[in-house]
Amino acid sequence: MSDALRFPDFETVAFADLRREYERCDPTVQPERCARLTALFGHGPVEPAAFPESMPTIYDYEP
């Protein structure tokens, strides 16, 4: 089992920007990148949500 980690604030990407990257992605040019974006957006509605502030980031994590 793995522990969940949230992204630190300085690595946060706006939801609209990420969706726009998915919509503009060309799988003939960047197939791996587009596959990752399709894994997020290509299977139904997606809504933005924040991880709880109490969840550690990789910089806070101590197993």
Sequence and secondary structure as in RCSB ss.txt:
>XXXX:A:sequence
MSDALRFPDFETVAFADLRREYERCDPTVQPERCARLTALFGHGPVEPAAFPESMPTIYDYEP
>XXXX:A:secstr
        GGG   HHHHHHHHHH  TTT HHHHHHHHHHHTTS        TTS  TTT   
